[in-house]
Amino acid sequence: MIKLCVFDVDGTLITKGDRQFSYNTITALKNLQKQGVKLAIASGRPPFAMEKKLLEEITFDYFICSNGACVIDSKDEVLHRFSFTKQQTQKLIDIFRTKDDALMFQCIEAARCYHGYKRIAHMLEGFLGRLDILSDEREQSIYQQKSLPLAAVAKIEHEDLQAIKEHFPELLFTPFDTTYYDINGQHSKADGIACICKHIGIDMTECAAFGDDYNDLDMIKRCGYGIAMGNAREKVKEAAAYVTSNVEEDGIWNACLHYGWIKQ
């Protein structure tokens, strides 16, 4: 029996856009918990934007934030944290302003936009439906915040992408929408899972990961049970041990039935 089950959010736990979840998804998660399986959310979102009451009837045990840059438990205890260096942070600001591409930092306490506010705001409204978490820092040319960023989100025009990536060979640029990218250090959601495994004394072969997008690839490859949703990108499906049905068609429930983790 698995000991840890990890879920992406949009397109996995809930539908994208209208953000709906099914009764069978909740039932599957409750059944897993009754058997002692720990539950975790793995998201590209920073800690302050995690929807901990996403499924109000489910209490998740762990939250992997900013694509593995930060891992917290249900009591907000930080188990792991990665940050950009001050030099990387300032260089990102300088280059994105020169290129006129939009840049937002995911900090531990807020999202901070240093260029292209309207483009970033449009993205946040579409994905989160809220702007209260976004701080406008366009008048600040020097990064002066107390905490360094966990990660960044950017809107990069196609003609600028390669040049920007060449400036930061140590960073990962992962697309999540047309011309929008997550920018992270050399870590992923899978590294967040590894941190949880070490914390509770289990192996990654005892873990299941559910996802649909590029930032889910590594955890789907490295967990003992990598499960792609039916609505997942083709590369994610190719990497998965099992492809379940779409999120709208009870994909999580059906995968759990397939592996015998729950009963009809």
CORTA-V84677 format. One line per field, one symbol per residue. phi: phi as a letter, one per 30 degrees, with the letter a starting at -180 (. if undefined). Layout:
phi = ???
This chain:
phi = .dcbbcbdcdibdbddidhcbcedddddddddddciddcbcbbdddedcdcdcecedccddbbcchhjdbbbcdciddcaacbdddddddddeddddddicdbbcccdcacbccaiedddddddddcciabddccdcddcdcdbddcdddabbbccdedceddddddbddccccdbaeicbdcbddbbeddddeddeddcibcddcccbcabbedceddddcdebcccddcddedddddddaccddedciededdddedidbce
